[in-house]
Each structure stands twice: as structure tokens, then as C-alpha cells.
Amino acid sequence: MKRLIVILALGGLVACESDRNTNGQFDADRPNGTDNSGRTDGDTTPHDTADPHDTTRPDNTDGSGRTDSAPVGSDSTNGVDTGNGVDTSGELNPDADYLIDPPDTCQTRFTYEQDMACISGNPNTLCGGVCRPRNACENAPGKDGPVGFACSRYMMFSPAMEKAVKDDAASYQWPNPEDPPFVYAVGGHDTNTSGIDAGMRGSQPCCECYQAVFTEPDSEWTSSPPPKPLIIQVFNIAATSQSFDLYMGAGGFGAHNACADNGLAGTYGSYLYSGYPVYGQANDGGIKTVRLDECKSPNTAPDWTMPNPESLGSAACQGRIESMCNEITADNAALQAITRKSCIEGNRVNSMYHQNWKILVKRINCPQHLTRVTGCRLAHDPSIPDVDPTAITPDAARAKGFLDGYHTTTMQDCCKPACAWSDNVAGTGKVTESPWDALYTCTANDEPMIGP
């Protein structure tokens, strides 16, 4: 399987130049592609650091790609109109059976050339002589590895994420497993040592998890109701230490764009989609209801055209959202359907994640099934709590010691996430449960690159 994926990636994509890995993407809601830290592009120029963890794979595979025997079901619609405006042309739930092998360890390092372990072009050396994986958001023709992208499997509202939260609700006995109290997400975040990341292992927050409770809109004029709390796993760095930049369909480009060849943001010749909406691109947050005339209230006082639940849920507003989200097209029908659904669901009245919110946050141990979707699992930290299903309102969260002063933004640039490099995980002092050492990287066909 690994050799087939490499051939596909090399055969169909344009190679890139620069040894600087694009290891974080910037908040797509901020102007000018900056992140308020003085940086003006997505490069963090990390050092190539040896991965101390064992790269052997478990022996308990059954040939299906799963590494355990837990029953896996599906809760999503296959290739039909779901009646909610999502055109699910193609199979929507390929990742509902999400328990696959760990990430391919030949795709998680900046280079495998240390001590001549991998010699480029020599198939008898480590990783078959393919020594330097590439990010879709870098220009590096000197690299010989396949081009890597973010995966739809860990996009908000993907079948895999929706199934995982239900499985965790059942495993941890959260209330109502069929309608769990949380939604799962991944996002960008930088270390906040004076706040929620005090006492954190390692220098970067890659693969850490956080429980977030929504309080009120942040810097956006709307009266939309707060959505369900999130469990967020960090998949990118180079954001800000007070924000969580949530990954969702049409969430917004920042400095980089490996989604579509539309001339917006930095592009490098490799793309996931054949068509992609340009509204809200780049650096303006992508597709969101609060910016659309169709979603504004027709009232004067007290709304003064501010979007309210009635106007946000109107046929005109939701119809415009669905029309724009359905501009997303891909050769992979499942990728197309998953991304459209994420774009639309993030703009629903009761799941309005596609706007900026103020949140209360606490760092927690990651729930197990979430890490099986993402591929990265940190060792249990006894100094922090597990998910708390009773802390789902602002008052309850404050009583449980959640911290304020944080907010959400949104993004989708399709770049290989920073935390898909183990150099940014174990290489920064994290302790992982091997072989779950980094996030999954996907091919240009949205296939996770997994171990043998």
C-alpha cells in the first residue's frame, strides 16, 4: 500500500523547493496573512530533530487496516440527498470505519537521511530510499517524497469525527451517546505557558486536547446562539496563544493554499479540489453567515440588521450558504461530500462554529477515539483531567476552573498539518503512545498514508 501511494503522489503532482517546512498556517480571519506575532508567512523553520520513539508497528492487524477488533458502524447517509441542502454526490462515510493502521512513519519526519539510514533513490535503505517527505504548501523540488495534505477524516462534521464522538460517549459513559454533549474538532494553537498550557510537557502543544465552552460572539456582530462545546485536538502551530483556529470546510485560507488552483494565497502547484468557492478568501474567514446580506435581520431596533436566529435560519440565508458550499468539487466524491457537509453544518443556527467565538477552555487528556481519527495520541497526563461531561455551560465551566480570554477562528488551507511531523511532537519534548506519534497525512486523493 505504501509504495502505491508514493507512486500516485509522485506521478500526479508538481514538486516543490525550499528546505523550510511549512509547519503552521495562519489565522484565516486576520488581514494581511499575519498572526499578530510579527510573522508574515507560515514558516516556523523548525530544526530536524531525531524521533526517539520506536517506529515498529503492532502485530494485531487483521488485514483490514484496523488494529483492534472494536465493532465499527456507520451513521451517515451514502450518496443521497440528505434533505439538509448537502449534495452528497458520492459516498459520504468512507471514514465511518475509521480504525485504521497508525500513520506511516516514513511520512512523519522532515528527513530520514540522518546517519545515512535513508539514501535517496536506494530502495534497500530506510523508507525505500524516499528520504524527504513534502508538504503541499512548500516549494521544495529537492525533496523526493510524496506531497502531503490535511485529511478530511479529521475535518469538523466528518463521518469519522461524528462516529468517534459517539464511540467515546459510549466508552466514557457520557450522557446520551447518540447525541453527545460535544463536537470533535482539530485546530491551530500556540503554547500559552501563563494560562491553559501551564505545566504542559514539551515546548509545543501539538496533539494536546482542550475542552471549550462557547460564551458569546467575538468581534462579529450577531446574536446567534452558542453551539455545543468542542473537544479540540491541536493539529497546527504558528497561530496565537489565545486562539484556536478550527479546521472546517471552506474555513478560510491564510498565507497558504493547497485547496484549489484559484490564484488566492500562496500556492505551490498541488491541490485537493478541482473547484472551490472564492468568497471570503483569502484572510477573511471563508464562507460564513454573518457576512451575508441574506442572513441579516430585516428589523431595525433592537437588531439594526444584526443577524439573529430567525434570519440566520431563514431559507434565504441557508440557501445562499448551501449554494456556495456546493461549489466545492473534487475528483474524490467522498472528499467533496465531506467538505460540503462541513461547510454547511458549521453555518447552521445551532452549530454556528463558522464564526469567531469567545470561549472558556481547559486542557484535558484526549479521548481515545478522537486520537484514532487523527493518528496522534499523547501519553496520559495525571496532572490534567479527562473530558468533563458536566462542564458544558459557561457557569459550570467557570466553576470547574476553565479559563477565559480565548477565542476561536476558522481555517482550511489543505496544507499538511504541523503536527503531522513527529519533529513537532516528540521532537519538542512530547511523550506519545507509540506508534501514534503524529497526525495522519493524506495523499492528493485524500487517502491516509498508513504504515505497512
TORVO-558654 format. One line per 5 residues: for each residue x, y, z of C-alpha. Coordinates in steps of 0.001 Angstrom, whole numbers, always signed. Layout:
N
X Y Z ~ ...
//
This chain:
452
+0 +0 +0 ~ +2779 +2427 +874 ~ +4517 +2013 -2495 ~ +1244 +2519 -4366 ~ +569 +5770 -2530
+4068 +7050 -3249 ~ +3690 +6308 -6952 ~ +370 +8106 -7123 ~ +1710 +11157 -5326 ~ +4869 +11419 -7396
+3098 +10729 -10648 ~ +368 +13285 -10324 ~ +1796 +16274 -8504 ~ +4215 +19113 -9080 ~ +7284 +19066 -6856
+8327 +21909 -4643 ~ +11648 +23795 -3413 ~ +12951 +25247 -49 ~ +14020 +23224 +2855 ~ +11838 +25316 +5090
+8871 +23192 +6052 ~ +5517 +24921 +6263 ~ +4670 +23813 +9768 ~ +1835 +26136 +10688 ~ -826 +28111 +8929
-2078 +31491 +9923 ~ -5452 +32561 +11116 ~ -7546 +32912 +8014 ~ -9713 +35542 +9681 ~ -6894 +38041 +10196
-5998 +40560 +7499 ~ -2731 +40528 +5572 ~ -1866 +36913 +6357 ~ -334 +37782 +9720 ~ -831 +36216 +13107
-262 +39221 +15374 ~ +3139 +37809 +16334 ~ +5182 +39660 +13748 ~ +5368 +36693 +11416 ~ +4182 +37255 +7862
+4275 +33747 +6442 ~ +3597 +30209 +7552 ~ +7177 +29028 +8031 ~ +8412 +28212 +11509 ~ +11751 +26885 +10229
+11947 +24027 +12736 ~ +15085 +22007 +13348 ~ +15258 +18445 +12068 ~ +15151 +16577 +15346 ~ +15565 +12840 +15829
+12410 +10973 +16800 ~ +13185 +8994 +19961 ~ +10173 +6714 +19658 ~ +10056 +3191 +18357 ~ +8657 +3004 +14828
+7610 -648 +14905 ~ +4008 -1477 +14129 ~ +1610 -3581 +16196 ~ +1168 -7193 +15152 ~ -2544 -7445 +15824
-3757 -6331 +12418 ~ -6332 -8363 +10582 ~ -5535 -7296 +7049 ~ -8327 -4734 +7006 ~ -6180 -1857 +8221
-7736 -1956 +11691 ~ -5518 -2574 +14671 ~ -8206 -3640 +17068 ~ -11410 -5612 +16848 ~ -13841 -2981 +18062
-17062 -3069 +16046 ~ -17424 -137 +13747 ~ -20668 +1090 +12306 ~ -21906 +3892 +10159 ~ -24289 +6670 +10997
-24156 +8642 +7776 ~ -26029 +8763 +4526 ~ -24474 +7209 +1433 ~ -24670 +9098 -1829 ~ -28142 +10575 -1440
-29669 +13968 -835 ~ -29878 +14152 +2949 ~ -32608 +16746 +2822 ~ -30479 +19376 +4556 ~ -29088 +21040 +1459
-25945 +18924 +1271 ~ -25342 +17403 -2132 ~ -23691 +14143 -1106 ~ -22730 +13036 -4596 ~ -20579 +10006 -3883
-20187 +8052 -680 ~ -20265 +10303 +2369 ~ -18992 +7916 +5027 ~ -15829 +6096 +3929 ~ -14163 +7051 +7218
-17020 +5991 +9492 ~ -14923 +2810 +9714 ~ -12082 +4961 +10993 ~ -9996 +2437 +12943 ~ -7071 +2154 +10554
-3343 +1492 +10945 ~ -1160 +4211 +12516 ~ +433 +6919 +10361 ~ +3234 +5841 +8037 ~ +6454 +6567 +9922
+8159 +7268 +6590 ~ +5934 +10365 +6247 ~ +6305 +11926 +9696 ~ +9912 +13198 +9720 ~ +11432 +16208 +7979
+14202 +13916 +6733 ~ +15292 +10295 +7143 ~ +18864 +10910 +5982 ~ +20496 +11031 +9426 ~ +23458 +8641 +9693
+22817 +7555 +6083 ~ +19829 +5473 +7239 ~ +17962 +6569 +4109 ~ +19822 +7150 +860 ~ +17724 +8871 -1779
+16994 +6513 -4654 ~ +18372 +3428 -2907 ~ +15415 +1091 -2277 ~ +17481 -1052 +89 ~ +17748 +1745 +2668
+15235 +3090 +5204 ~ +11852 +4095 +3732 ~ +12800 +2516 +409 ~ +15165 +5359 -341 ~ +12417 +8006 -279
+14000 +10236 +2328 ~ +12328 +13661 +2439 ~ +8514 +13959 +2551 ~ +6937 +17137 +1221 ~ +4204 +19473 +2370
+1698 +20587 -259 ~ +2377 +24116 +999 ~ +6096 +24322 +346 ~ +8236 +24827 -2731 ~ +10866 +22102 -2450
+11903 +20383 -5707 ~ +14908 +18907 -3917 ~ +12662 +16672 -1828 ~ +11954 +13167 -3116 ~ +8927 +12191 -1020
+5212 +12265 -1801 ~ +3284 +15503 -1360 ~ +1227 +15537 +1831 ~ -2101 +17242 +2590 ~ -4510 +17596 +5505
-7105 +14807 +5668 ~ -10872 +15188 +5506 ~ -11228 +12426 +8127 ~ -10413 +14925 +10922 ~ -12442 +17804 +9456
-15283 +19046 +11651 ~ -18511 +17064 +10996 ~ -16741 +14340 +9002 ~ -18266 +10856 +9390 ~ -15137 +9718 +11231
-15327 +12568 +13754 ~ -19070 +12096 +14261 ~ -18651 +8363 +14809 ~ -15679 +8842 +17136 ~ -17524 +11212 +19488
-20394 +8724 +19754 ~ -17965 +5885 +20429 ~ -16230 +7930 +23128 ~ -19573 +8916 +24639 ~ -20406 +5224 +24991
-16927 +4293 +26269 ~ -16754 +7068 +28882 ~ -20478 +6912 +29692 ~ -21237 +10487 +28772 ~ -24945 +11364 +28693
-26912 +10361 +25596 ~ -24259 +8692 +23383 ~ -26448 +9073 +20295 ~ -26464 +12848 +20797 ~ -23209 +13501 +22676
-22651 +16747 +24582 ~ -19615 +17611 +22422 ~ -18497 +18053 +18830 ~ -14973 +16985 +17845 ~ -12564 +19307 +16034
-8899 +19914 +15326 ~ -7361 +23355 +15241 ~ -4267 +25514 +15390 ~ -2956 +26844 +18698 ~ +326 +28109 +20133
+1671 +27482 +23623 ~ +250 +29641 +26422 ~ +2506 +28862 +29368 ~ +941 +31530 +31574 ~ -2555 +30161 +31010
-4086 +26913 +29802 ~ -725 +25349 +28923 ~ +946 +25858 +32295 ~ +2802 +22668 +33216 ~ +2460 +21203 +29729
+5007 +18597 +28650 ~ +7157 +19832 +25784 ~ +7510 +23243 +24196 ~ +4708 +22969 +21609 ~ +1046 +21976 +22050
+903 +19519 +19124 ~ -1653 +16762 +19812 ~ -2825 +18295 +23102 ~ -6592 +18363 +23673 ~ -8816 +21092 +25091
-12429 +21299 +26200 ~ -14001 +24563 +25005 ~ -17325 +26093 +26067 ~ -18752 +28949 +23983 ~ -19867 +32178 +25618
-20525 +34944 +23072 ~ -19517 +36011 +19541 ~ -16058 +37537 +19286 ~ -15661 +40637 +17107 ~ -18643 +39692 +14949
-21990 +41449 +15145 ~ -24523 +38658 +15561 ~ -26887 +37194 +18137 ~ -26503 +33563 +17065 ~ -26855 +31078 +19947
-23723 +29382 +21310 ~ -23129 +25941 +19770 ~ -22273 +22720 +21594 ~ -18947 +22632 +23438 ~ -15960 +21341 +21488
-13195 +18891 +22213 ~ -10290 +20278 +20177 ~ -7043 +18493 +19381 ~ -4173 +20693 +18209 ~ -3081 +19866 +14646
-1274 +23109 +13727 ~ +1035 +25603 +15379 ~ +2048 +29153 +14395 ~ -1385 +30553 +15270 ~ -1592 +32577 +18509
-1540 +31507 +22131 ~ -5048 +32890 +22798 ~ -6797 +31354 +19779 ~ -7965 +28024 +18398 ~ -8078 +28106 +14591
-10707 +25472 +13758 ~ -10387 +23264 +10656 ~ -13634 +23066 +8660 ~ -14855 +23081 +5074 ~ -14221 +26479 +3405
-12925 +27793 +6720 ~ -10626 +30290 +5004 ~ -7117 +30478 +3576 ~ -4386 +32309 +5419 ~ -925 +32657 +3938
-1125 +29325 +2089 ~ -3490 +27434 -205 ~ -3250 +23800 -1273 ~ -7019 +23530 -1737 ~ -7593 +24767 -5300
-5823 +26484 -8174 ~ -7695 +29777 -7901 ~ -4766 +32183 -7545 ~ -5570 +33051 -3931 ~ -2938 +32964 -1145
+401 +31231 -1582 ~ +62 +28271 -3954 ~ +2602 +25607 -4820 ~ +1111 +23552 -7664 ~ -572 +20760 -5678
-4283 +20838 -4803 ~ -7030 +18701 -3254 ~ -10046 +20167 -5051 ~ -10975 +20834 -8671 ~ -13331 +23662 -7697
-13536 +25847 -4602 ~ -15515 +28976 -3623 ~ -13586 +32245 -3609 ~ -15963 +34064 -1236 ~ -14149 +35126 +1946
-10727 +34247 +529 ~ -8049 +34870 +1466 ~ -7584 +36104 +5046 ~ -11287 +36797 +5519 ~ -12582 +33619 +7144
-14109 +31847 +4148 ~ -17853 +31206 +3915 ~ -19784 +32416 +6961 ~ -23363 +33543 +7506 ~ -22563 +36687 +9468
-21109 +38368 +6366 ~ -24051 +37677 +4021 ~ -26860 +40155 +3319 ~ -29322 +37241 +3093 ~ -28532 +36395 +6729
-29023 +39853 +8226 ~ -32113 +40718 +10210 ~ -34712 +42829 +8356 ~ -35515 +44567 +11637 ~ -34448 +47998 +12776
-34402 +48281 +16583 ~ -33367 +46292 +18510 ~ -31461 +44277 +15879 ~ -30426 +47023 +13465 ~ -29867 +44350 +10776
-27682 +42273 +13117 ~ -28085 +38568 +12231 ~ -30376 +36822 +14695 ~ -31502 +33177 +14980 ~ -34551 +33803 +12795
-32623 +35477 +9975 ~ -29727 +33005 +10189 ~ -32121 +30080 +9869 ~ -34136 +31604 +7036 ~ -34425 +29834 +3702
-32668 +32743 +2001 ~ -29679 +32613 +4354 ~ -29266 +28849 +4442 ~ -29933 +28585 +721 ~ -27087 +31001 -11
-24754 +29069 +2281 ~ -25648 +25765 +648 ~ -25187 +27200 -2828 ~ -21693 +28484 -2045 ~ -20598 +25378 -138
-21772 +23205 -3021 ~ -19267 +24996 -5266 ~ -16680 +22697 -3681 ~ -15825 +19965 -6189 ~ -13257 +17170 -6116
-12392 +14129 -8191 ~ -12824 +12126 -4993 ~ -16597 +12146 -4451 ~ -16305 +11362 -744 ~ -13877 +14253 -169
-16288 +16554 -1995 ~ -19285 +15419 +55 ~ -17493 +15579 +3414 ~ -16166 +19090 +2765 ~ -19538 +20402 +1579
-21213 +18984 +4660 ~ -18618 +20537 +6982 ~ -19041 +23911 +5290 ~ -22834 +23808 +5600 ~ -23130 +22342 +9111
-20698 +24916 +10506 ~ -23127 +27634 +9413 ~ -26346 +26160 +10844 ~ -28145 +28161 +13520 ~ -27448 +25669 +16303
-23941 +24747 +15131 ~ -22580 +28157 +14160 ~ -18904 +27245 +14532 ~ -18059 +29162 +11367 ~ -17906 +32464 +13162
-15481 +33705 +15791 ~ -16418 +32982 +19401 ~ -15164 +33777 +22864 ~ -14590 +30535 +24751 ~ -13777 +29129 +28173
-11056 +26480 +27904 ~ -9321 +23754 +29885 ~ -6517 +21438 +28732 ~ -7519 +17778 +29109 ~ -6401 +14264 +28271
-7565 +13362 +24778 ~ -10445 +10898 +24434 ~ -9230 +7677 +22815 ~ -11435 +7507 +19730 ~ -10624 +11083 +18738
-6961 +10112 +18592 ~ -7813 +7155 +16354 ~ -9249 +9604 +13822 ~ -6277 +11966 +13961 ~ -3484 +9422 +14451
-1746 +11229 +17336 ~ -2047 +10179 +20969 ~ -84 +11627 +23874 ~ +725 +9622 +26971 ~ -1822 +10099 +29743
-1013 +13106 +31915 ~ -2189 +12595 +35514 ~ -1819 +16316 +36227 ~ -4768 +17264 +33998 ~ -8363 +15989 +33919
-10194 +13915 +31370 ~ -13199 +15257 +29460 ~ -15825 +16586 +31881 ~ -19351 +15998 +30520 ~ -20821 +18151 +33302
-18911 +21283 +32199 ~ -20989 +22216 +29182 ~ -22346 +25649 +30182 ~ -20352 +28816 +30916 ~ -21329 +28789 +34591
-20395 +25130 +35021 ~ -17132 +25640 +33136 ~ -16123 +28608 +35292 ~ -16941 +26622 +38418 ~ -14648 +23842 +37160
-11714 +26196 +36637 ~ -11928 +26776 +32889 ~ -10024 +29889 +31806 ~ -11348 +32804 +29767 ~ -9533 +35175 +27428
-9546 +32733 +24486 ~ -11374 +32700 +21174 ~ -11933 +30666 +18016 ~ -11214 +31432 +14376 ~ -11642 +29202 +11320
-9457 +27868 +8513 ~ -8994 +25395 +5689 ~ -5809 +25679 +3647 ~ -5364 +21931 +2926 ~ -1648 +22022 +3879
-55 +19106 +5693 ~ -569 +19992 +9373 ~ +2390 +20941 +11522 ~ +1542 +18142 +13937 ~ +1752 +15552 +11153
+5527 +15909 +11622 ~ +6767 +13950 +14647 ~ +9611 +16507 +14787 ~ +6953 +18907 +16131 ~ +5610 +16316 +18583
+8247 +14066 +20187 ~ +10889 +16365 +18750 ~ +9645 +19171 +21012 ~ +9511 +17078 +24169 ~ +6104 +15418 +23889
+5632 +11849 +25117 ~ +3426 +9836 +22781 ~ +1894 +6380 +22867 ~ +3881 +4842 +20036 ~ +3063 +4208 +17209
+529 +7074 +17414 ~ +3270 +9686 +17086 ~ +1850 +12258 +14627 ~ -1314 +13179 +12763 ~ -2227 +11391 +9566
-1009 +12873 +6310 ~ -3171 +12314 +3227 ~ -2408 +11971 -466 ~ -3865 +14251 -3140 ~ -6728 +11736 -3309
-7421 +12170 +425 ~ -6071 +8708 +1299 ~ -4345 +8473 +4708 ~ -702 +7433 +4425 ~ -567 +4487 +6813
+2078 +2021 +7898 ~ +2532 -1425 +6383
//
